Amino acid sequence: MRTTVVEIPAEKIVDWESFHSVFQAALGFPAFYGRNMNAWIDCLTYVDESDGMTRVSVGEGGLLALRIDNAPDFERRCPEQFRALLECTAFVNYRRIEAGNEPLLTLILSGWFSTPS
């Protein structure tokens, strides 16, 4: 399975407006992107197809990993947006499974654990 990792600069997210701006820029959502979580889900559900809803396409059988560095800081600053990211990522995969497809979206959340010295 081929995995495509896209870094999401979560440090730039401070509210819903910036959340959607950051994801639109990082993933290349189209100009008509609805800037809400339903539109976010729609754009990412078919990221294995070249349908123009994202600049990123993982191809059939691929996996898209959204990398969020310093996730604890993002969760602390923007708990509503952080929770929505978790829930909507899960919903994208649920929606695909219900349609008979493989899940294709995952999160890499770094910063939870420190390395013992």
Secondary structure, 3 states (H helix, E strand, C coil): CCEEEEEECHHHCCCHHHHHHHHHHHHCCCCCCCCCHHHHHHHHHCCCCCCCCCCCCCCCCCEEEEEECCHHHHHHHCHHHHHHHHHHHHHHHHHHHHCCCCCCEEEEECCCCCCCC
